[in-house]
Amino acid sequence: MKPTRKLLPLLLAAFAAVAITAGLWTLSRPDPAVVFRDSLEHLEQGNQAAVLEGIKTLEAHAGFESHVALLRGGYQLRRGHPGDAMRSFDELEPVGELRKPALELTGECLFLLDQLPLAAAQFQELLKDNPRSADAHRWLGQIFYNLGAFDTAVSHLQELIKLEPDNYLAHALIGHMAFDFEDFAVAVENYRKALSLKRPDAIPARVHQEVLRNLARSLIGQNNYPEALQVLDTAEPDHALVLALKADCHRGLGNAETARKLLNQALASDPNQRVAVLLQVDMAVDRKQTAAVVTPLQRILEIDPHDTACRYQLAQAWQRLGKPEKYKREMERHERSRKLKQELTQKNLQANSAPENAEVRDRLAEICDSLGKRELANMWRQAAAACRRLPQPQSQTLPRPTPASR
């Protein structure tokens, strides 16, 4: 049956409406590539609801399974579940536009899981794609610093500084490493640069105060007392270490009375502050008041029996007081501690140049246990475990702790 002339315009209008509606529906469908890029931005900004919405949208598009796995893993990572995140990352193929975010997020995830050499491998892959990646150098500097591979950490931090000259934390970390190894010239240079920059809001005030104190200690190590005092005048005024360092500066400048007054303030604030106690001993020796140094030294040695500087000072005090047996006993203890610390330094250097050597790190953990450095011992054990998780030997220097001077 043919449509009548009256029905024909109505049917044509209906078909047109359907066609227009279908076209509008097609136009309104989101572009999955755009959805993915927007979701990555939301992930970086911490907008988790928008990330979930993006995942839901992409799940309806064939060929975007890896994109969904990446976003789902990133969502879990931002929620503080790196283990769940890794299971998602294992499902994706990091190629094309997925490669960069996959390497970055997987590296961060492995870092949080204490799989530091594997985390380093992700960011090293990023550097192959882009040697000027500030983020890759930033992560590698932190990873190698945590792993105790200080030479490699410094090289990455120096590359980061080339890309970001105003990076406060990079300069501060280089300063800390140099200070630990008593390379005071390098420490002063980097601490001064850090302090000349605006401290980012993410850097706690206590970190800034530590930079000030360590800069002053580095300047004292160079016998530059006037500049050390200038720095200390900008530090937390009532801090026991700040007061002790000021006293040390005034003693070095020949201002004995001012030094004594500041030292008394430091000891009143914290009678076990090590720098203050050692300065108290030195000043008592200056005045030939040997008996006065025994009690404060014994107090420090109760806290740290392997403090070789205090142990040696106590032995010398017993010798001056005519107590040869006590002198001999303290020197024997001093020698045992000195040998342990000497081996600690040697193994530290060996670990720095042998990134895959778990056995060296095991021995470092044992030495730290013997020295009562429980936290450092645990760090070295974690580093040894990380080395054993390596799929193959790495060519770069890899794992954390600090030198024997700590």
KAJOGI-V606073 format. One line per field, one symbol per residue. ss: DSSP state (2 for helix, 1 for strand, 0 for the rest). A space follows every 50 residues. Layout:
BEGIN
ss: ???
END
This chain:
BEGIN
ss: 00002222222222222222222222220002222222222222200222 22222222000000222222222222220002222222200000000222 22222222222200022222222222222000022222222222222002 22222222222220000222222222222200022222222222220000 00002222222222222222200022222222000000022222222222 22000222222222222220000222222222222200002222222222 22200002222222222222000222222222222222222222222222 22200002222222222222000222222222222222000000000000 000000
END
